Amino acid sequence: MGRRKKIVQECERLMDEPENIRNIAIAAHVDHGKTTLSDNLLAGAGMISDETAGEQLAMDTEEDEQERGITIDAANVSMTHEYEGTNHLINLIDTPGHVDFGGDVTRAMRAVDGALVVVDAVEGAMPQTETVLRQALREGVKPTLFINKVDRLISELQEGPEEMQKRLLAVIQDVNELIRGMTEDMDDIDDWTVSVEDGTVGFGSALYKWGVSMPSMQRTGMDFAEIMELERADKRQELHEKTPLSDVVLDMVCEHFPNPVDAQPRRIPRIWRGDDESDLAEEMRLVDENGDVVFMVTDIAMDPHAGEVASGRVFSGSLEKGQELYVSGTAGKNRVQSVGIYMGGEREEVDHVPAGNIAAVTGLRDAIAGSTVSSIEMTPFESIEHISEPVITKSVEAQTMDDLPKLIETLRQVSKEDPTIQITINEDTGEHLISGQGELHLEVITQRIEKNQGIPVNTGEPIVVYREAIDRASDEVEGISPNRHNRFYISAEPLSEEIVETIRMGEASMNMPELERREALQEAGMDKEDSQVVEHIHGTNILLDQTKGIQHLNETMELFIEGLEEALDNGPLANEPVQGTLIRLHDAKLHEDTIHRGPAQVIPATREAVHKSLIDGHIKMMEPMQDVRIDVPNDHMGAASGEIQGRRGRVDDMYQEGDLMVVEGIAPVDEMIGFASDIRSATEGRASWNTENAGFEFMSDSLQREKIMEIRERKGMKLELPPSIDYI
């Protein structure tokens, strides 16, 4: 315990010196070795014993994580490391690599200034590597690269030094190409590509705990030839002692990642749209611990003893027990009950946590992942954009009625902890529907409800979330109110992919200055005149108000928008959300008298007009797709590609990589349910695979009618479609 106390004291001393703090995340494709690497770093910093590193999986605290061998929740740890005679405090977040938990990665990036991207030397840069890099760069987080599992190149693939160098350089080139492509439009970022010479690339084996980089070779005098010799002779312990992985990585972190004082002036304008002339902006840029408190919550976790723990980044001021703080989007204040920092994987309470640190706070009952918490009322930080939307839904019911209140409370808690999960109640059947990123995501969540809360639940079959969209422009149509005194004239047309993407990434939204929004939409290809009359954005749909001087329209607009949102959330085909549509309001005729143009008149009129225009634009069902990549030995290749084709999928590419064949393709999420067990039996368990959400695609015409009927039946809707939908 004495040693631990010393570490805690050292961390407390260091947290007041922002120049010596590094906030970093470890991010990578699934199974490239992030968690094993984190264990190594903790052992190197003396937080866990050297022997168990790599087996202990200190970061995967939940039982289900240990069982499945994957990281599910992003975990926080802190450690100290001496570099060039100065002790540094390193706050590290180990993020999940599995696509179903991508939301955790995006949120972790908000709290850190550097991302250590881990790539498997044998597999190279993979789809998820690209995703995590994009998440980091969009938040203004600087990357460095660690190439892991180099031991496999030496021992399994028996490569000589030249082949190995070639292979490693190819990985570095791939990663740099990604970085270059993503940063060329960013003015605030110099050249962030990584290189061996600069020391921003490290190599090694997290499993056998050795690592090298250019600076470490100069320091220890070990070169690649010697490493290969020791590795081949199985002298791995000696290798670890001569050039320990943790020193190589932690030195790289201290030298190449920005400290909060360097990083915040660059990061604040990217994530905050408030007044950059204000005192508050200055305090955040200077990481001023005496300024107003600004704390961004990136994660909420349940602690059985302390209740909800909110962790995140302190951008200015100092958090202290007893403070009364505002939480963005809620009224009143919350009182801080305790503040702490992470020591290893455990929370240590301290008196105060100053700017530049990652803190853990209890007592913020209104906070959710993504909240801005502050001592004065302020413009909140930009909401955290989640790259993927929920694509799969399950119904959850408590087995006994007595558990119902507890289940509702637990579901509310779940959606607080993980904003990529959506929870809705089906009004007609009273079931609770939980939507997430994939089968695994929902499976893990429902298991946790049973385990942690002890509520036995029944879950329904997985249901896929569909979208509706039009494929051509409609004529102008009329919507008439029940009393026949109000009329709206609108038309609909499809939006371009670029504009939809701009909205989805949050680069054009209604809560930004009009000029900025106009520029963003024009840049994405919207007509100049159109961009000046954007009245509302809902999901990925835009409303344009092209009317001229219509009396009473201003005060009716709010109701019109309410009707529009309702019509777009429940499309005319099967009440699924409409996406990527531009609605133009051309004209309106309104009754003089307020009483005759109330909600009961305007909302049905709007709804009718929107649905008519969508039907005239040939609205069709879209289904969510997944990119599938399967790595499989040659003789099982046919079985693997058959698994994709047999699921209405298509195979786009097949190529040899090392001793494996790679099959790449795309398939509908609906058909991918149960894929895991099928592919295992088809390839005798020898395939490894990865899926990524790939947005929505129109369903083939031959399936439209059948699918629409199936969904209408499930939702208890009338089974006959309006005659105007005869084009399906």
Disulfide bonds with the S-S distance in Angstrom:
none
